[in-house]
Amino acid sequence: MEKMALKVAGMTCGHCEEAVKNALMSIDGVASVSIAFLEEQVEVEYDPEKANRNHLINAIKDQGYGVA
């Protein structure tokens, strides 16, 4: 397993946090997601043989949030 931290712009509430978490958890290989929307921080633990950085970023962008 690997961990990746991403800066996510546009999250303003718990609903935003939940939308991003659900999108990431739906990706095969993602084991856990930790989000702090006030800090715009997302940490993902995933299996690099099943998921990669692009999968994670695209899932977040598909929810309407920016990734720096």
PDB file with SEQRES, HELIX, SHEET and CRYST1 records, atoms N, CA, C and O in Angstrom:
SEQRES   1 A   68  MET GLU LYS MET ALA LEU LYS VAL ALA GLY MET THR CYS          
SEQRES   2 A   68  GLY HIS CYS GLU GLU ALA VAL LYS ASN ALA LEU MET SER          
SEQRES   3 A   68  ILE ASP GLY VAL ALA SER VAL SER ILE ALA PHE LEU GLU          
SEQRES   4 A   68  GLU GLN VAL GLU VAL GLU TYR ASP PRO GLU LYS ALA ASN          
SEQRES   5 A   68  ARG ASN HIS LEU ILE ASN ALA ILE LYS ASP GLN GLY TYR          
SEQRES   6 A   68  GLY VAL ALA                                                  
HELIX    1 AA1 GLY A   14  MET A   25  1                                  12    
HELIX    2 AA2 PHE A   37  GLU A   39  5                                   3    
HELIX    3 AA3 ARG A   53  ASP A   62  1                                  10    
SHEET    1 AA1 4 VAL A  30  ALA A  36  0                                        
SHEET    2 AA1 4 GLN A  41  TYR A  46 -1                                        
SHEET    3 AA1 4 GLU A   2  ALA A   9 -1                                        
SHEET    4 AA1 4 GLY A  66  VAL A  67 -1                                        
CRYST1    1.000    1.000    1.000  90.00  90.00  90.00 P 1           1          
ATOM      1  N   MET A   1       0.841  -1.185   0.000  1.00  0.00           N  
ATOM      2  CA  MET A   1       0.000   0.000   0.000  1.00  0.00           C  
ATOM      3  C   MET A   1       0.885   1.248   0.000  1.00  0.00           C  
ATOM      4  O   MET A   1       1.979   1.262   0.565  1.00  0.00           O  
ATOM      5  N   GLU A   2       0.379   2.278  -0.645  1.00  0.00           N  
ATOM      6  CA  GLU A   2       1.049   3.568  -0.669  1.00  0.00           C  
ATOM      7  C   GLU A   2       0.082   4.621  -0.157  1.00  0.00           C  
ATOM      8  O   GLU A   2      -1.134   4.440  -0.196  1.00  0.00           O  
ATOM      9  N   LYS A   3       0.644   5.728   0.323  1.00  0.00           N  
ATOM     10  CA  LYS A   3      -0.173   6.863   0.754  1.00  0.00           C  
ATOM     11  C   LYS A   3       0.157   8.058  -0.115  1.00  0.00           C  
ATOM     12  O   LYS A   3       1.304   8.267  -0.509  1.00  0.00           O  
ATOM     13  N   MET A   4      -0.875   8.840  -0.407  1.00  0.00           N  
ATOM     14  CA  MET A   4      -0.696  10.048  -1.200  1.00  0.00           C  
ATOM     15  C   MET A   4      -1.513  11.166  -0.569  1.00  0.00           C  
ATOM     16  O   MET A   4      -2.664  10.967  -0.182  1.00  0.00           O  
ATOM     17  N   ALA A   5      -0.909  12.338  -0.470  1.00  0.00           N  
ATOM     18  CA  ALA A   5      -1.613  13.514   0.024  1.00  0.00           C  
ATOM     19  C   ALA A   5      -1.867  14.438  -1.155  1.00  0.00           C  
ATOM     20  O   ALA A   5      -0.981  14.689  -1.972  1.00  0.00           O  
ATOM     21  N   LEU A   6      -3.090  14.939  -1.228  1.00  0.00           N  
ATOM     22  CA  LEU A   6      -3.478  15.847  -2.305  1.00  0.00           C  
ATOM     23  C   LEU A   6      -4.110  17.099  -1.710  1.00  0.00           C  
ATOM     24  O   LEU A   6      -4.801  17.033  -0.693  1.00  0.00           O  
ATOM     25  N   LYS A   7      -3.869  18.235  -2.349  1.00  0.00           N  
ATOM     26  CA  LYS A   7      -4.521  19.479  -1.957  1.00  0.00           C  
ATOM     27  C   LYS A   7      -5.724  19.644  -2.872  1.00  0.00           C  
ATOM     28  O   LYS A   7      -5.585  19.702  -4.093  1.00  0.00           O  
ATOM     29  N   VAL A   8      -6.913  19.718  -2.267  1.00  0.00           N  
ATOM     30  CA  VAL A   8      -8.161  19.771  -3.030  1.00  0.00           C  
ATOM     31  C   VAL A   8      -8.858  21.105  -2.774  1.00  0.00           C  
ATOM     32  O   VAL A   8      -9.170  21.436  -1.630  1.00  0.00           O  
ATOM     33  N   ALA A   9      -9.099  21.855  -3.821  1.00  0.00           N  
ATOM     34  CA  ALA A   9      -9.747  23.160  -3.712  1.00  0.00           C  
ATOM     35  C   ALA A   9     -11.245  23.038  -3.946  1.00  0.00           C  
ATOM     36  O   ALA A   9     -11.696  22.246  -4.773  1.00  0.00           O  
ATOM     37  N   GLY A  10     -12.008  23.835  -3.204  1.00  0.00           N  
ATOM     38  CA  GLY A  10     -13.437  23.916  -3.437  1.00  0.00           C  
ATOM     39  C   GLY A  10     -14.302  23.212  -2.415  1.00  0.00           C  
ATOM     40  O   GLY A  10     -15.523  23.369  -2.438  1.00  0.00           O  
ATOM     41  N   MET A  11     -13.707  22.437  -1.514  1.00  0.00           N  
ATOM     42  CA  MET A  11     -14.498  21.773  -0.476  1.00  0.00           C  
ATOM     43  C   MET A  11     -14.832  22.798   0.607  1.00  0.00           C  
ATOM     44  O   MET A  11     -13.940  23.451   1.149  1.00  0.00           O  
ATOM     45  N   THR A  12     -16.112  22.932   0.915  1.00  0.00           N  
ATOM     46  CA  THR A  12     -16.523  23.949   1.882  1.00  0.00           C  
ATOM     47  C   THR A  12     -17.323  23.403   3.051  1.00  0.00           C  
ATOM     48  O   THR A  12     -17.645  24.143   3.981  1.00  0.00           O  
ATOM     49  N   CYS A  13     -17.651  22.109   3.016  1.00  0.00           N  
ATOM     50  CA  CYS A  13     -18.499  21.578   4.082  1.00  0.00           C  
ATOM     51  C   CYS A  13     -18.353  20.061   4.186  1.00  0.00           C  
ATOM     52  O   CYS A  13     -17.629  19.438   3.410  1.00  0.00           O  
ATOM     53  N   GLY A  14     -19.038  19.493   5.136  1.00  0.00           N  
ATOM     54  CA  GLY A  14     -19.023  18.054   5.327  1.00  0.00           C  
ATOM     55  C   GLY A  14     -19.583  17.296   4.138  1.00  0.00           C  
ATOM     56  O   GLY A  14     -19.136  16.187   3.844  1.00  0.00           O  
ATOM     57  N   HIS A  15     -20.556  17.878   3.453  1.00  0.00           N  
ATOM     58  CA  HIS A  15     -21.130  17.228   2.268  1.00  0.00           C  
ATOM     59  C   HIS A  15     -20.071  17.106   1.179  1.00  0.00           C  
ATOM     60  O   HIS A  15     -19.968  16.073   0.517  1.00  0.00           O  
ATOM     61  N   CYS A  16     -19.281  18.171   0.995  1.00  0.00           N  
ATOM     62  CA  CYS A  16     -18.195  18.134   0.009  1.00  0.00           C  
ATOM     63  C   CYS A  16     -17.198  17.036   0.367  1.00  0.00           C  
ATOM     64  O   CYS A  16     -16.757  16.267  -0.487  1.00  0.00           O  
ATOM     65  N   GLU A  17     -16.860  16.986   1.634  1.00  0.00           N  
ATOM     66  CA  GLU A  17     -15.928  15.985   2.146  1.00  0.00           C  
ATOM     67  C   GLU A  17     -16.443  14.576   1.853  1.00  0.00           C  
ATOM     68  O   GLU A  17     -15.693  13.714   1.393  1.00  0.00           O  
ATOM     69  N   GLU A  18     -17.710  14.355   2.118  1.00  0.00           N  
ATOM     70  CA  GLU A  18     -18.322  13.041   1.901  1.00  0.00           C  
ATOM     71  C   GLU A  18     -18.349  12.676   0.417  1.00  0.00           C  
ATOM     72  O   GLU A  18     -18.122  11.519   0.064  1.00  0.00           O  
ATOM     73  N   ALA A  19     -18.625  13.647  -0.452  1.00  0.00           N  
ATOM     74  CA  ALA A  19     -18.657  13.387  -1.894  1.00  0.00           C  
ATOM     75  C   ALA A  19     -17.285  12.952  -2.397  1.00  0.00           C  
ATOM     76  O   ALA A  19     -17.174  12.008  -3.180  1.00  0.00           O  
ATOM     77  N   VAL A  20     -16.249  13.639  -1.946  1.00  0.00           N  
ATOM     78  CA  VAL A  20     -14.891  13.286  -2.364  1.00  0.00           C  
ATOM     79  C   VAL A  20     -14.510  11.912  -1.806  1.00  0.00           C  
ATOM     80  O   VAL A  20     -13.935  11.088  -2.517  1.00  0.00           O  
ATOM     81  N   LYS A  21     -14.825  11.674  -0.551  1.00  0.00           N  
ATOM     82  CA  LYS A  21     -14.493  10.388   0.067  1.00  0.00           C  
ATOM     83  C   LYS A  21     -15.181   9.239  -0.658  1.00  0.00           C  
ATOM     84  O   LYS A  21     -14.546   8.228  -0.959  1.00  0.00           O  
ATOM     85  N   ASN A  22     -16.469   9.383  -0.940  1.00  0.00           N  
ATOM     86  CA  ASN A  22     -17.201   8.319  -1.641  1.00  0.00           C  
ATOM     87  C   ASN A  22     -16.638   8.065  -3.035  1.00  0.00           C  
ATOM     88  O   ASN A  22     -16.534   6.917  -3.466  1.00  0.00           O  
ATOM     89  N   ALA A  23     -16.277   9.132  -3.736  1.00  0.00           N  
ATOM     90  CA  ALA A  23     -15.717   8.972  -5.079  1.00  0.00           C  
ATOM     91  C   ALA A  23     -14.396   8.216  -5.022  1.00  0.00           C  
ATOM     92  O   ALA A  23     -14.147   7.336  -5.846  1.00  0.00           O  
ATOM     93  N   LEU A  24     -13.555   8.554  -4.060  1.00  0.00           N  
ATOM     94  CA  LEU A  24     -12.261   7.876  -3.942  1.00  0.00           C  
ATOM     95  C   LEU A  24     -12.423   6.434  -3.483  1.00  0.00           C  
ATOM     96  O   LEU A  24     -11.735   5.546  -3.986  1.00  0.00           O  
ATOM     97  N   MET A  25     -13.312   6.192  -2.543  1.00  0.00           N  
ATOM     98  CA  MET A  25     -13.513   4.830  -2.037  1.00  0.00           C  
ATOM     99  C   MET A  25     -14.122   3.907  -3.087  1.00  0.00           C  
ATOM    100  O   MET A  25     -14.031   2.686  -2.962  1.00  0.00           O  
ATOM    101  N   SER A  26     -14.737   4.473  -4.112  1.00  0.00           N  
ATOM    102  CA  SER A  26     -15.324   3.643  -5.171  1.00  0.00           C  
ATOM    103  C   SER A  26     -14.265   3.117  -6.145  1.00  0.00           C  
ATOM    104  O   SER A  26     -14.563   2.268  -6.985  1.00  0.00           O  
ATOM    105  N   ILE A  27     -13.049   3.610  -6.037  1.00  0.00           N  
ATOM    106  CA  ILE A  27     -11.964   3.158  -6.914  1.00  0.00           C  
ATOM    107  C   ILE A  27     -11.385   1.857  -6.371  1.00  0.00           C  
ATOM    108  O   ILE A  27     -11.038   1.754  -5.194  1.00  0.00           O  
ATOM    109  N   ASP A  28     -11.289   0.872  -7.250  1.00  0.00           N  
ATOM    110  CA  ASP A  28     -10.701  -0.409  -6.859  1.00  0.00           C  
ATOM    111  C   ASP A  28      -9.261  -0.181  -6.423  1.00  0.00           C  
ATOM    112  O   ASP A  28      -8.480   0.438  -7.145  1.00  0.00           O  
ATOM    113  N   GLY A  29      -8.913  -0.677  -5.253  1.00  0.00           N  
ATOM    114  CA  GLY A  29      -7.564  -0.539  -4.740  1.00  0.00           C  
ATOM    115  C   GLY A  29      -7.416   0.508  -3.653  1.00  0.00           C  
ATOM    116  O   GLY A  29      -6.397   0.533  -2.963  1.00  0.00           O  
ATOM    117  N   VAL A  30      -8.404   1.372  -3.484  1.00  0.00           N  
ATOM    118  CA  VAL A  30      -8.334   2.385  -2.431  1.00  0.00           C  
ATOM    119  C   VAL A  30      -8.760   1.746  -1.112  1.00  0.00           C  
ATOM    120  O   VAL A  30      -9.858   1.201  -1.001  1.00  0.00           O  
ATOM    121  N   ALA A  31      -7.875   1.821  -0.113  1.00  0.00           N  
ATOM    122  CA  ALA A  31      -8.137   1.189   1.181  1.00  0.00           C  
ATOM    123  C   ALA A  31      -8.721   2.159   2.194  1.00  0.00           C  
ATOM    124  O   ALA A  31      -9.587   1.783   2.983  1.00  0.00           O  
ATOM    125  N   SER A  32      -8.252   3.413   2.180  1.00  0.00           N  
ATOM    126  CA  SER A  32      -8.768   4.390   3.134  1.00  0.00           C  
ATOM    127  C   SER A  32      -8.597   5.803   2.605  1.00  0.00           C  
ATOM    128  O   SER A  32      -7.732   6.078   1.774  1.00  0.00           O  
ATOM    129  N   VAL A  33      -9.449   6.697   3.112  1.00  0.00           N  
ATOM    130  CA  VAL A  33      -9.423   8.107   2.726  1.00  0.00           C  
ATOM    131  C   VAL A  33      -9.613   8.933   3.984  1.00  0.00           C  
ATOM    132  O   VAL A  33     -10.520   8.680   4.777  1.00  0.00           O  
ATOM    133  N   SER A  34      -8.752   9.920   4.158  1.00  0.00           N  
ATOM    134  CA  SER A  34      -8.858  10.844   5.273  1.00  0.00           C  
ATOM    135  C   SER A  34      -8.910  12.259   4.694  1.00  0.00           C  
ATOM    136  O   SER A  34      -8.054  12.636   3.894  1.00  0.00           O  
ATOM    137  N   ILE A  35      -9.919  13.042   5.099  1.00  0.00           N  
ATOM    138  CA  ILE A  35     -10.113  14.371   4.522  1.00  0.00           C  
ATOM    139  C   ILE A  35     -10.260  15.407   5.622  1.00  0.00           C  
ATOM    140  O   ILE A  35     -10.940  15.189   6.625  1.00  0.00           O  
ATOM    141  N   ALA A  36      -9.606  16.540   5.408  1.00  0.00           N  
ATOM    142  CA  ALA A  36      -9.778  17.714   6.265  1.00  0.00           C  
ATOM    143  C   ALA A  36     -10.120  18.873   5.334  1.00  0.00           C  
ATOM    144  O   ALA A  36      -9.225  19.528   4.800  1.00  0.00           O  
ATOM    145  N   PHE A  37     -11.431  19.132   5.136  1.00  0.00           N  
ATOM    146  CA  PHE A  37     -11.817  20.122   4.131  1.00  0.00           C  
ATOM    147  C   PHE A  37     -11.362  21.529   4.484  1.00  0.00           C  
ATOM    148  O   PHE A  37     -11.087  22.321   3.583  1.00  0.00           O  
ATOM    149  N   LEU A  38     -11.273  21.863   5.759  1.00  0.00           N  
ATOM    150  CA  LEU A  38     -10.820  23.204   6.143  1.00  0.00           C  
ATOM    151  C   LEU A  38      -9.369  23.445   5.729  1.00  0.00           C  
ATOM    152  O   LEU A  38      -8.996  24.572   5.405  1.00  0.00           O  
ATOM    153  N   GLU A  39      -8.558  22.398   5.738  1.00  0.00           N  
ATOM    154  CA  GLU A  39      -7.164  22.492   5.314  1.00  0.00           C  
ATOM    155  C   GLU A  39      -6.993  22.154   3.833  1.00  0.00           C  
ATOM    156  O   GLU A  39      -5.884  22.218   3.303  1.00  0.00           O  
ATOM    157  N   GLU A  40      -8.094  21.794   3.169  1.00  0.00           N  
ATOM    158  CA  GLU A  40      -8.084  21.383   1.760  1.00  0.00           C  
ATOM    159  C   GLU A  40      -7.139  20.204   1.527  1.00  0.00           C  
ATOM    160  O   GLU A  40      -6.465  20.122   0.500  1.00  0.00           O  
ATOM    161  N   GLN A  41      -7.105  19.301   2.494  1.00  0.00           N  
ATOM    162  CA  GLN A  41      -6.159  18.188   2.455  1.00  0.00           C  
ATOM    163  C   GLN A  41      -6.891  16.848   2.354  1.00  0.00           C  
ATOM    164  O   GLN A  41      -7.841  16.591   3.092  1.00  0.00           O  
ATOM    165  N   VAL A  42      -6.439  16.008   1.438  1.00  0.00           N  
ATOM    166  CA  VAL A  42      -6.967  14.655   1.281  1.00  0.00           C  
ATOM    167  C   VAL A  42      -5.795  13.687   1.311  1.00  0.00           C  
ATOM    168  O   VAL A  42      -4.804  13.873   0.604  1.00  0.00           O  
ATOM    169  N   GLU A  43      -5.913  12.661   2.127  1.00  0.00           N  
ATOM    170  CA  GLU A  43      -4.879  11.629   2.182  1.00  0.00           C  
ATOM    171  C   GLU A  43      -5.528  10.303   1.804  1.00  0.00           C  
ATOM    172  O   GLU A  43      -6.562   9.922   2.353  1.00  0.00           O  
ATOM    173  N   VAL A  44      -4.909   9.613   0.866  1.00  0.00           N  
ATOM    174  CA  VAL A  44      -5.465   8.365   0.342  1.00  0.00           C  
ATOM    175  C   VAL A  44      -4.433   7.247   0.501  1.00  0.00           C  
ATOM    176  O   VAL A  44      -3.261   7.414   0.162  1.00  0.00           O  
ATOM    177  N   GLU A  45      -4.884   6.116   1.016  1.00  0.00           N  
ATOM    178  CA  GLU A  45      -4.053   4.912   1.058  1.00  0.00           C  
ATOM    179  C   GLU A  45      -4.601   3.972  -0.011  1.00  0.00           C  
ATOM    180  O   GLU A  45      -5.793   3.663  -0.027  1.00  0.00           O  
ATOM    181  N   TYR A  46      -3.724   3.524  -0.898  1.00  0.00           N  
ATOM    182  CA  TYR A  46      -4.191   2.729  -2.037  1.00  0.00           C  
ATOM    183  C   TYR A  46      -3.141   1.709  -2.471  1.00  0.00           C  
ATOM    184  O   TYR A  46      -1.964   1.807  -2.122  1.00  0.00           O  
ATOM    185  N   ASP A  47      -3.600   0.737  -3.234  1.00  0.00           N  
ATOM    186  CA  ASP A  47      -2.742  -0.292  -3.816  1.00  0.00           C  
ATOM    187  C   ASP A  47      -2.299   0.200  -5.197  1.00  0.00           C  
ATOM    188  O   ASP A  47      -3.127   0.316  -6.100  1.00  0.00           O  
ATOM    189  N   PRO A  48      -1.004   0.491  -5.374  1.00  0.00           N  
ATOM    190  CA  PRO A  48      -0.540   1.037  -6.650  1.00  0.00           C  
ATOM    191  C   PRO A  48      -0.644   0.065  -7.824  1.00  0.00           C  
ATOM    192  O   PRO A  48      -0.483   0.466  -8.977  1.00  0.00           O  
ATOM    193  N   GLU A  49      -0.909  -1.197  -7.541  1.00  0.00           N  
ATOM    194  CA  GLU A  49      -1.111  -2.154  -8.634  1.00  0.00           C  
ATOM    195  C   GLU A  49      -2.529  -2.072  -9.192  1.00  0.00           C  
ATOM    196  O   GLU A  49      -2.801  -2.587 -10.276  1.00  0.00           O  
ATOM    197  N   LYS A  50      -3.438  -1.422  -8.450  1.00  0.00           N  
ATOM    198  CA  LYS A  50      -4.832  -1.320  -8.889  1.00  0.00           C  
ATOM    199  C   LYS A  50      -5.253   0.112  -9.205  1.00  0.00           C  
ATOM    200  O   LYS A  50      -6.145   0.327 -10.026  1.00  0.00           O  
ATOM    201  N   ALA A  51      -4.624   1.088  -8.564  1.00  0.00           N  
ATOM    202  CA  ALA A  51      -4.998   2.492  -8.759  1.00  0.00           C  
ATOM    203  C   ALA A  51      -3.730   3.328  -8.869  1.00  0.00           C  
ATOM    204  O   ALA A  51      -2.664   2.927  -8.402  1.00  0.00           O  
ATOM    205  N   ASN A  52      -3.861   4.491  -9.489  1.00  0.00           N  
ATOM    206  CA  ASN A  52      -2.709   5.384  -9.589  1.00  0.00           C  
ATOM    207  C   ASN A  52      -3.154   6.832  -9.356  1.00  0.00           C  
ATOM    208  O   ASN A  52      -4.339   7.112  -9.176  1.00  0.00           O  
ATOM    209  N   ARG A  53      -2.190   7.729  -9.365  1.00  0.00           N  
ATOM    210  CA  ARG A  53      -2.451   9.142  -9.092  1.00  0.00           C  
ATOM    211  C   ARG A  53      -3.544   9.711 -10.013  1.00  0.00           C  
ATOM    212  O   ARG A  53      -4.418  10.452  -9.563  1.00  0.00           O  
ATOM    213  N   ASN A  54      -3.486   9.361 -11.294  1.00  0.00           N  
ATOM    214  CA  ASN A  54      -4.474   9.878 -12.244  1.00  0.00           C  
ATOM    215  C   ASN A  54      -5.884   9.418 -11.895  1.00  0.00           C  
ATOM    216  O   ASN A  54      -6.828  10.200 -12.005  1.00  0.00           O  
ATOM    217  N   HIS A  55      -6.045   8.164 -11.477  1.00  0.00           N  
ATOM    218  CA  HIS A  55      -7.362   7.671 -11.072  1.00  0.00           C  
ATOM    219  C   HIS A  55      -7.900   8.512  -9.925  1.00  0.00           C  
ATOM    220  O   HIS A  55      -9.064   8.913  -9.934  1.00  0.00           O  
ATOM    221  N   LEU A  56      -7.049   8.778  -8.936  1.00  0.00           N  
ATOM    222  CA  LEU A  56      -7.468   9.528  -7.752  1.00  0.00           C  
ATOM    223  C   LEU A  56      -7.842  10.964  -8.112  1.00  0.00           C  
ATOM    224  O   LEU A  56      -8.884  11.467  -7.692  1.00  0.00           O  
ATOM    225  N   ILE A  57      -6.993  11.608  -8.885  1.00  0.00           N  
ATOM    226  CA  ILE A  57      -7.253  13.001  -9.279  1.00  0.00           C  
ATOM    227  C   ILE A  57      -8.518  13.105 -10.115  1.00  0.00           C  
ATOM    228  O   ILE A  57      -9.335  13.999  -9.894  1.00  0.00           O  
ATOM    229  N   ASN A  58      -8.689  12.204 -11.070  1.00  0.00           N  
ATOM    230  CA  ASN A  58      -9.879  12.248 -11.926  1.00  0.00           C  
ATOM    231  C   ASN A  58     -11.158  12.038 -11.127  1.00  0.00           C  
ATOM    232  O   ASN A  58     -12.175  12.668 -11.418  1.00  0.00           O  
ATOM    233  N   ALA A  59     -11.126  11.165 -10.129  1.00  0.00           N  
ATOM    234  CA  ALA A  59     -12.311  10.936  -9.300  1.00  0.00           C  
ATOM    235  C   ALA A  59     -12.695  12.208  -8.550  1.00  0.00           C  
ATOM    236  O   ALA A  59     -13.880  12.513  -8.412  1.00  0.00           O  
ATOM    237  N   ILE A  60     -11.704  12.947  -8.068  1.00  0.00           N  
ATOM    238  CA  ILE A  60     -11.967  14.198  -7.358  1.00  0.00           C  
ATOM    239  C   ILE A  60     -12.491  15.255  -8.321  1.00  0.00           C  
ATOM    240  O   ILE A  60     -13.468  15.942  -8.021  1.00  0.00           O  
ATOM    241  N   LYS A  61     -11.848  15.386  -9.472  1.00  0.00           N  
ATOM    242  CA  LYS A  61     -12.283  16.371 -10.470  1.00  0.00           C  
ATOM    243  C   LYS A  61     -13.686  16.078 -10.972  1.00  0.00           C  
ATOM    244  O   LYS A  61     -14.449  17.002 -11.252  1.00  0.00           O  
ATOM    245  N   ASP A  62     -14.036  14.794 -11.089  1.00  0.00           N  
ATOM    246  CA  ASP A  62     -15.376  14.417 -11.543  1.00  0.00           C  
ATOM    247  C   ASP A  62     -16.452  14.897 -10.561  1.00  0.00           C  
ATOM    248  O   ASP A  62     -17.613  15.052 -10.941  1.00  0.00           O  
ATOM    249  N   GLN A  63     -16.072  15.130  -9.314  1.00  0.00           N  
ATOM    250  CA  GLN A  63     -17.014  15.645  -8.300  1.00  0.00           C  
ATOM    251  C   GLN A  63     -17.082  17.174  -8.338  1.00  0.00           C  
ATOM    252  O   GLN A  63     -17.867  17.775  -7.605  1.00  0.00           O  
ATOM    253  N   GLY A  64     -16.271  17.802  -9.180  1.00  0.00           N  
ATOM    254  CA  GLY A  64     -16.313  19.253  -9.338  1.00  0.00           C  
ATOM    255  C   GLY A  64     -15.299  20.017  -8.506  1.00  0.00           C  
ATOM    256  O   GLY A  64     -15.438  21.228  -8.330  1.00  0.00           O  
ATOM    257  N   TYR A  65     -14.286  19.342  -7.992  1.00  0.00           N  
ATOM    258  CA  TYR A  65     -13.270  19.996  -7.168  1.00  0.00           C  
ATOM    259  C   TYR A  65     -11.947  20.042  -7.899  1.00  0.00           C  
ATOM    260  O   TYR A  65     -11.674  19.208  -8.763  1.00  0.00           O  
ATOM    261  N   GLY A  66     -11.120  21.022  -7.551  1.00  0.00           N  
ATOM    262  CA  GLY A  66      -9.811  21.167  -8.163  1.00  0.00           C  
ATOM    263  C   GLY A  66      -8.755  20.459  -7.338  1.00  0.00           C  
ATOM    264  O   GLY A  66      -8.877  20.338  -6.119  1.00  0.00           O  
ATOM    265  N   VAL A  67      -7.722  19.994  -8.012  1.00  0.00           N  
ATOM    266  CA  VAL A  67      -6.612  19.337  -7.339  1.00  0.00           C  
ATOM    267  C   VAL A  67      -5.329  20.083  -7.702  1.00  0.00           C  
ATOM    268  O   VAL A  67      -5.005  20.269  -8.875  1.00  0.00           O  
ATOM    269  N   ALA A  68      -4.612  20.503  -6.665  1.00  0.00           N  
ATOM    270  CA  ALA A  68      -3.361  21.252  -6.909  1.00  0.00           C  
ATOM    271  C   ALA A  68      -2.177  20.312  -6.821  1.00  0.00           C  
ATOM    272  O   ALA A  68      -1.035  20.740  -6.994  1.00  0.00           O  
TER     273      ALA A  68                                                      
END                                                                             
